[in-house]
Amino acid sequence: MSVRFTWLRPGGWGRLGVVVAVGILFATPMLWSLGAFGEGDDAIRRALIFLFAGMWFGVGVGYSIGWALHGFILRSRDHDEDEESGHASRPAAPSRPAPHPPGRPGH
């Protein structure tokens, strides 16, 4: 039995970035209530900066990793399949039969 570790598909990285952004969305009020951003009006400003920067960072990094790894993952997958099968190229698909028999001359 062979086990192979695979990276997330490009859409999966984007979803992971959205999950990070939602996590930041829920973590910010909890951190603010614990006083992690300080006291007074500056605490609200720091919390909002943390919120928007964290959401932007999560979504941006998620989508950019998916975009950056997309070409590499496809090439490495094709390369691994070629090594396992021992063939340098895939066999050609068989030709399809004609949809109707050829007409006879004179009819």
C-alpha positions, 0 to 999 in steps of 0.5 A: 500500500502506497501513501502519498502526501499531496498539497491542497488544490489551489481552491483549497488554499483559498478556502484555507485563507478564508478560514484564517480570515474568519478566525481573525474575525472571531479572535479580535473581539475576544482579544480586545475584551481581554485587554490585549490591545491596551486601554482607551480609544487607542485599543479600539483603533488597534483592534480594528487595524489588527482585524482588517490586516489579519483578514487581508493577510489570511485571504491574500496569502491563501490565494497567492500560495494556491496561485504560486503552487498550482503550476508546480503541483501539476508538473510534479504530479505528471513527473511522478506518474511517468516514473511509476509507469516506466513510460516516457509518454502516455499511449495514444487513445484508440481512434473512434469508428466512423458514425455511419458506414461509408456510402457505396458508389452508384447508390 
